[in-house]
Amino acid sequence: IVERSFRGFGSADVTPVRAMGAGVGPADPVGELFVAELWHGPTLAFKDLALQVLGQMMTFFLRRRARHVNVVVGTSGDTGSAAIEAVRWSPNIDIVVLYLKGRTSQIQALQMTTVLDDIGRV
């Protein structure tokens, strides 16, 4: 399930960790500073990490039980597109995404409204 979840990520490491050099100041007891890159998922949002796994897990158990569900998501931005990407391939899940027109960025609205698969409604 986890392996399938992260196939669409732009990095084989899923969340690469980068060394940023010395810590934040001379009094920093930690030493070197590291940053985890959380934007390598299909929608470039950190939410892809959890939602890709959730979509795979839901599909696994729904198939096992021969069930179908409708998922309703309310969003003000990137949660909607991350949720769509997580379930768009699943025959067991339809999704409805609600967002406030004019209250998301143009790229976020386009990510939600230009999906070509028949996945539900945005």
KEVO-89918 format. One record per residue: x, y, z of N, C-alpha, C in turn. Coordinates in nm, 2 decimals. Layout:
<atoms>
+--------+--------+--------+--------+--------+--------+--------+--------+--------+
!    n_X !    n_Y !    n_Z !   ca_X !   ca_Y !   ca_Z !    c_X !    c_Y !    c_Z !
+--------+--------+--------+--------+--------+--------+--------+--------+--------+
!      X !      Y !      Z !      X !      Y !      Z !      X !      Y !      Z !
...
+--------+--------+--------+--------+--------+--------+--------+--------+--------+
</atoms>
This chain:
<atoms>
+--------+--------+--------+--------+--------+--------+--------+--------+--------+
!    n_X !    n_Y !    n_Z !   ca_X !   ca_Y !   ca_Z !    c_X !    c_Y !    c_Z !
+--------+--------+--------+--------+--------+--------+--------+--------+--------+
!   0.08 !  -0.12 !   0.00 !   0.00 !   0.00 !   0.00 !   0.09 !   0.12 !   0.00 !
!   0.19 !   0.13 !   0.09 !   0.27 !   0.25 !   0.10 !   0.35 !   0.27 !  -0.03 !
!   0.41 !   0.16 !  -0.09 !   0.48 !   0.17 !  -0.21 !   0.40 !   0.23 !  -0.32 !
!   0.28 !   0.18 !  -0.34 !   0.19 !   0.23 !  -0.44 !   0.15 !   0.38 !  -0.41 !
!   0.14 !   0.42 !  -0.29 !   0.11 !   0.55 !  -0.25 !   0.21 !   0.65 !  -0.30 !
!   0.33 !   0.62 !  -0.30 !   0.44 !   0.72 !  -0.33 !   0.49 !   0.70 !  -0.47 !
!   0.43 !   0.62 !  -0.56 !   0.48 !   0.61 !  -0.70 !   0.48 !   0.74 !  -0.78 !
!   0.38 !   0.82 !  -0.75 !   0.37 !   0.95 !  -0.83 !   0.45 !   1.06 !  -0.77 !
!   0.53 !   1.04 !  -0.68 !   0.62 !   1.15 !  -0.62 !   0.74 !   1.17 !  -0.71 !
!   0.78 !   1.30 !  -0.72 !   0.88 !   1.34 !  -0.81 !   1.02 !   1.30 !  -0.76 !
!   1.03 !   1.24 !  -0.64 !   1.16 !   1.20 !  -0.59 !   1.15 !   1.06 !  -0.54 !
!   1.25 !   0.98 !  -0.57 !   1.26 !   0.84 !  -0.52 !   1.26 !   0.83 !  -0.37 !
!   1.31 !   0.94 !  -0.31 !   1.32 !   0.95 !  -0.16 !   1.19 !   0.99 !  -0.10 !
!   1.09 !   1.02 !  -0.18 !   0.96 !   1.08 !  -0.13 !   0.98 !   1.21 !  -0.06 !
!   1.05 !   1.21 !   0.05 !   1.07 !   1.34 !   0.12 !   1.22 !   1.35 !   0.14 !
!   1.29 !   1.40 !   0.04 !   1.44 !   1.42 !   0.06 !   1.47 !   1.51 !   0.17 !
!   1.58 !   1.48 !   0.24 !   1.63 !   1.57 !   0.35 !   1.76 !   1.63 !   0.30 !
!   1.76 !   1.76 !   0.31 !   1.87 !   1.84 !   0.27 !   1.94 !   1.91 !   0.38 !
!   2.07 !   1.90 !   0.38 !   2.16 !   1.97 !   0.48 !   2.16 !   2.12 !   0.44 !
!   2.13 !   2.21 !   0.53 !   2.13 !   2.35 !   0.50 !   2.26 !   2.42 !   0.56 !
!   2.35 !   2.35 !   0.61 !   2.47 !   2.41 !   0.66 !   2.46 !   2.42 !   0.81 !
!   2.53 !   2.52 !   0.86 !   2.53 !   2.55 !   1.01 !   2.39 !   2.59 !   1.06 !
!   2.37 !   2.57 !   1.19 !   2.24 !   2.60 !   1.25 !   2.21 !   2.75 !   1.24 !
!   2.11 !   2.79 !   1.31 !   2.05 !   2.93 !   1.30 !   2.14 !   3.04 !   1.36 !
!   2.24 !   3.00 !   1.44 !   2.33 !   3.10 !   1.50 !   2.44 !   3.04 !   1.57 !
!   2.54 !   3.12 !   1.62 !   2.66 !   3.06 !   1.69 !   2.62 !   3.00 !   1.82 !
!   2.51 !   3.03 !   1.88 !   2.48 !   2.97 !   2.01 !   2.39 !   2.84 !   1.99 !
!   2.37 !   2.80 !   1.86 !   2.29 !   2.69 !   1.83 !   2.35 !   2.56 !   1.87 !
!   2.30 !   2.49 !   1.97 !   2.36 !   2.37 !   2.02 !   2.33 !   2.25 !   1.92 !
!   2.24 !   2.26 !   1.83 !   2.21 !   2.15 !   1.74 !   2.32 !   2.13 !   1.64 !
!   2.38 !   2.23 !   1.59 !   2.48 !   2.21 !   1.49 !   2.42 !   2.23 !   1.35 !
!   2.43 !   2.13 !   1.27 !   2.39 !   2.14 !   1.13 !   2.24 !   2.14 !   1.12 !
!   2.19 !   2.22 !   1.03 !   2.04 !   2.23 !   1.01 !   2.00 !   2.15 !   0.89 !
!   1.89 !   2.07 !   0.90 !   1.84 !   1.98 !   0.80 !   1.70 !   2.02 !   0.77 !
!   1.65 !   2.01 !   0.64 !   1.52 !   2.04 !   0.60 !   1.46 !   1.93 !   0.52 !
!   1.34 !   1.88 !   0.56 !   1.27 !   1.78 !   0.48 !   1.19 !   1.85 !   0.37 !
!   1.20 !   1.80 !   0.25 !   1.13 !   1.86 !   0.14 !   1.00 !   1.78 !   0.13 !
!   0.89 !   1.85 !   0.16 !   0.76 !   1.78 !   0.16 !   0.67 !   1.81 !   0.04 !
!   0.73 !   1.86 !  -0.07 !   0.65 !   1.91 !  -0.18 !   0.67 !   1.83 !  -0.31 !
!   0.71 !   1.70 !  -0.30 !   0.74 !   1.62 !  -0.42 !   0.62 !   1.53 !  -0.46 !
!   0.50 !   1.55 !  -0.40 !   0.39 !   1.48 !  -0.43 !   0.32 !   1.52 !  -0.56 !
!   0.22 !   1.46 !  -0.60 !   0.15 !   1.49 !  -0.73 !   0.09 !   1.63 !  -0.74 !
!   0.05 !   1.69 !  -0.62 !   0.00 !   1.83 !  -0.63 !   0.09 !   1.93 !  -0.56 !
!   0.21 !   1.89 !  -0.53 !   0.31 !   1.97 !  -0.47 !   0.28 !   2.03 !  -0.33 !
!   0.18 !   1.96 !  -0.26 !   0.14 !   2.00 !  -0.13 !   0.18 !   1.89 !  -0.03 !
!   0.22 !   1.94 !   0.09 !   0.26 !   1.84 !   0.19 !   0.15 !   1.74 !   0.22 !
!   0.02 !   1.78 !   0.20 !  -0.09 !   1.69 !   0.23 !  -0.09 !   1.56 !   0.14 !
!  -0.02 !   1.56 !   0.03 !   0.00 !   1.44 !  -0.05 !   0.05 !   1.33 !   0.03 !
!   0.14 !   1.35 !   0.12 !   0.20 !   1.25 !   0.20 !   0.10 !   1.16 !   0.27 !
!   0.00 !   1.22 !   0.33 !  -0.10 !   1.15 !   0.41 !  -0.21 !   1.10 !   0.32 !
!  -0.26 !   1.19 !   0.23 !  -0.38 !   1.16 !   0.15 !  -0.35 !   1.05 !   0.04 !
!  -0.23 !   1.04 !  -0.01 !  -0.20 !   0.93 !  -0.10 !  -0.21 !   0.79 !  -0.03 !
!  -0.16 !   0.79 !   0.09 !  -0.17 !   0.66 !   0.17 !  -0.32 !   0.63 !   0.21 !
!  -0.39 !   0.74 !   0.25 !  -0.53 !   0.72 !   0.28 !  -0.61 !   0.67 !   0.17 !
!  -0.59 !   0.73 !   0.05 !  -0.66 !   0.68 !  -0.07 !  -0.63 !   0.53 !  -0.10 !
!  -0.51 !   0.49 !  -0.09 !  -0.47 !   0.35 !  -0.11 !  -0.54 !   0.26 !   0.00 !
!  -0.54 !   0.30 !   0.12 !  -0.59 !   0.22 !   0.23 !  -0.75 !   0.21 !   0.21 !
!  -0.81 !   0.32 !   0.18 !  -0.96 !   0.32 !   0.16 !  -0.99 !   0.22 !   0.05 !
!  -0.92 !   0.23 !  -0.06 !  -0.95 !   0.15 !  -0.18 !  -0.93 !   0.00 !  -0.14 !
!  -0.82 !  -0.03 !  -0.07 !  -0.79 !  -0.17 !  -0.03 !  -0.91 !  -0.23 !   0.05 !
!  -0.96 !  -0.15 !   0.15 !  -1.06 !  -0.21 !   0.23 !  -1.20 !  -0.20 !   0.17 !
!  -1.22 !  -0.10 !   0.08 !  -1.35 !  -0.10 !   0.01 !  -1.36 !  -0.21 !  -0.09 !
!  -1.25 !  -0.24 !  -0.16 !  -1.25 !  -0.36 !  -0.26 !  -1.28 !  -0.49 !  -0.18 !
!  -1.21 !  -0.50 !  -0.07 !  -1.22 !  -0.62 !   0.01 !  -1.37 !  -0.65 !   0.05 !
!  -1.44 !  -0.54 !   0.08 !  -1.58 !  -0.55 !   0.12 !  -1.68 !  -0.53 !   0.01 !
!  -1.63 !  -0.51 !  -0.11 !  -1.71 !  -0.48 !  -0.23 !  -1.81 !  -0.36 !  -0.20 !
!  -1.75 !  -0.25 !  -0.15 !  -1.82 !  -0.14 !  -0.12 !  -1.78 !  -0.02 !  -0.20 !
!  -1.86 !   0.09 !  -0.20 !  -1.83 !   0.21 !  -0.27 !  -1.87 !   0.33 !  -0.18 !
!  -1.79 !   0.43 !  -0.18 !  -1.82 !   0.55 !  -0.09 !  -1.82 !   0.68 !  -0.17 !
!  -1.89 !   0.78 !  -0.12 !  -1.87 !   0.91 !  -0.17 !  -1.80 !   0.99 !  -0.06 !
!  -1.70 !   1.07 !  -0.10 !  -1.62 !   1.15 !  -0.01 !  -1.65 !   1.29 !  -0.04 !
!  -1.68 !   1.37 !   0.07 !  -1.71 !   1.51 !   0.05 !  -1.60 !   1.59 !   0.12 !
!  -1.53 !   1.68 !   0.05 !  -1.42 !   1.76 !   0.10 !  -1.45 !   1.91 !   0.09 !
!  -1.43 !   1.98 !   0.19 !  -1.44 !   2.12 !   0.19 !  -1.30 !   2.18 !   0.20 !
!  -1.26 !   2.28 !   0.12 !  -1.13 !   2.33 !   0.11 !  -1.12 !   2.48 !   0.09 !
!  -1.01 !   2.54 !   0.13 !  -0.98 !   2.67 !   0.09 !  -0.86 !   2.68 !   0.01 !
!  -0.81 !   2.56 !  -0.04 !  -0.69 !   2.56 !  -0.12 !  -0.64 !   2.42 !  -0.16 !
!  -0.53 !   2.38 !  -0.12 !  -0.46 !   2.26 !  -0.17 !  -0.52 !   2.13 !  -0.12 !
!  -0.60 !   2.13 !  -0.02 !  -0.65 !   2.00 !   0.03 !  -0.74 !   1.94 !  -0.08 !
!  -0.82 !   2.01 !  -0.15 !  -0.91 !   1.96 !  -0.25 !  -0.83 !   1.89 !  -0.36 !
!  -0.73 !   1.95 !  -0.42 !  -0.66 !   1.89 !  -0.53 !  -0.58 !   1.77 !  -0.47 !
!  -0.53 !   1.77 !  -0.35 !  -0.46 !   1.66 !  -0.30 !  -0.55 !   1.54 !  -0.27 !
!  -0.68 !   1.57 !  -0.23 !  -0.78 !   1.46 !  -0.21 !  -0.82 !   1.40 !  -0.34 !
!  -0.84 !   1.49 !  -0.44 !  -0.87 !   1.44 !  -0.58 !  -0.77 !   1.34 !  -0.63 !
!  -0.64 !   1.38 !  -0.62 !  -0.53 !   1.30 !  -0.67 !  -0.52 !   1.17 !  -0.59 !
!  -0.56 !   1.17 !  -0.47 !  -0.55 !   1.05 !  -0.39 !  -0.65 !   0.94 !  -0.42 !
!  -0.76 !   0.98 !  -0.48 !  -0.87 !   0.88 !  -0.51 !  -0.91 !   0.88 !  -0.65 !
!  -0.85 !   0.96 !  -0.74 !  -0.90 !   0.97 !  -0.88 !  -0.90 !   0.84 !  -0.96 !
!  -0.81 !   0.75 !  -0.92 !  -0.79 !   0.62 !  -0.99 !  -0.88 !   0.51 !  -0.93 !
!  -0.94 !   0.54 !  -0.82 !  -1.02 !   0.43 !  -0.74 !  -1.16 !   0.42 !  -0.79 !
!  -1.20 !   0.30 !  -0.84 !  -1.33 !   0.27 !  -0.88 !  -1.43 !   0.27 !  -0.76 !
!  -1.38 !   0.26 !  -0.64 !  -1.46 !   0.25 !  -0.52 !  -1.49 !   0.38 !  -0.46 !
!  -1.44 !   0.49 !  -0.51 !  -1.45 !   0.62 !  -0.44 !  -1.49 !   0.73 !  -0.54 !
!  -1.60 !   0.80 !  -0.51 !  -1.63 !   0.92 !  -0.58 !  -1.61 !   1.04 !  -0.49 !
!  -1.57 !   1.15 !  -0.54 !  -1.54 !   1.26 !  -0.45 !  -1.61 !   1.39 !  -0.50 !
!  -1.66 !   1.46 !  -0.40 !  -1.72 !   1.60 !  -0.42 !  -1.63 !   1.70 !  -0.34 !
!  -1.58 !   1.80 !  -0.41 !  -1.50 !   1.90 !  -0.35 !  -1.57 !   2.03 !  -0.35 !
!  -1.58 !   2.09 !  -0.24 !  -1.65 !   2.23 !  -0.23 !  -1.54 !   2.33 !  -0.19 !
!  -1.54 !   2.44 !  -0.26 !  -1.45 !   2.55 !  -0.23 !  -1.51 !   2.68 !  -0.27 !
!  -1.47 !   2.79 !  -0.20 !  -1.53 !   2.92 !  -0.22 !  -1.47 !   2.98 !  -0.35 !
!  -1.55 !   3.01 !  -0.45 !  -1.51 !   3.07 !  -0.57 !  -1.44 !   3.20 !  -0.54 !
!  -1.32 !   3.22 !  -0.60 !  -1.25 !   3.35 !  -0.58 !  -1.17 !   3.35 !  -0.45 !
!  -1.18 !   3.25 !  -0.37 !  -1.11 !   3.25 !  -0.24 !  -0.99 !   3.15 !  -0.24 !
!  -0.96 !   3.09 !  -0.35 !  -0.84 !   3.00 !  -0.37 !  -0.75 !   3.07 !  -0.48 !
!  -0.63 !   3.03 !  -0.48 !  -0.54 !   3.08 !  -0.59 !  -0.59 !   3.02 !  -0.72 !
!  -0.55 !   3.08 !  -0.83 !  -0.59 !   3.03 !  -0.96 !  -0.53 !   2.89 !  -0.99 !
!  -0.41 !   2.87 !  -0.95 !  -0.35 !   2.73 !  -0.97 !  -0.43 !   2.63 !  -0.89 !
!  -0.47 !   2.66 !  -0.76 !  -0.54 !   2.57 !  -0.68 !  -0.68 !   2.54 !  -0.75 !
!  -0.75 !   2.64 !  -0.79 !  -0.88 !   2.62 !  -0.86 !  -0.86 !   2.53 !  -0.98 !
!  -0.76 !   2.56 !  -1.06 !  -0.73 !   2.48 !  -1.18 !  -0.70 !   2.34 !  -1.15 !
!  -0.62 !   2.31 !  -1.05 !  -0.59 !   2.17 !  -1.01 !  -0.71 !   2.10 !  -0.98 !
!  -0.81 !   2.16 !  -0.92 !  -0.94 !   2.09 !  -0.88 !  -1.04 !   2.08 !  -1.00 !
!  -1.04 !   2.18 !  -1.09 !  -1.14 !   2.18 !  -1.19 !  -1.10 !   2.13 !  -1.33 !
!  -0.98 !   2.10 !  -1.35 !  -0.94 !   2.05 !  -1.48 !  -0.90 !   1.90 !  -1.48 !
!  -0.94 !   1.83 !  -1.38 !  -0.91 !   1.68 !  -1.38 !  -1.00 !   1.62 !  -1.49 !
!  -0.93 !   1.54 !  -1.57 !  -1.01 !   1.48 !  -1.69 !  -1.08 !   1.35 !  -1.65 !
!  -1.04 !   1.29 !  -1.54 !  -1.11 !   1.17 !  -1.51 !  -1.25 !   1.20 !  -1.45 !
!  -1.34 !   1.10 !  -1.47 !  -1.47 !   1.11 !  -1.41 !  -1.47 !   1.07 !  -1.27 !
!  -1.44 !   1.17 !  -1.18 !  -1.42 !   1.14 !  -1.04 !  -1.53 !   1.18 !  -0.94 !
!  -1.61 !   1.26 !  -0.99 !  -1.71 !   1.32 !  -0.90 !  -1.74 !   1.46 !  -0.94 !
!  -1.75 !   1.55 !  -0.85 !  -1.79 !   1.69 !  -0.88 !  -1.70 !   1.79 !  -0.80 !
!  -1.66 !   1.90 !  -0.86 !  -1.59 !   2.01 !  -0.79 !  -1.67 !   2.13 !  -0.81 !
+--------+--------+--------+--------+--------+--------+--------+--------+--------+
</atoms>
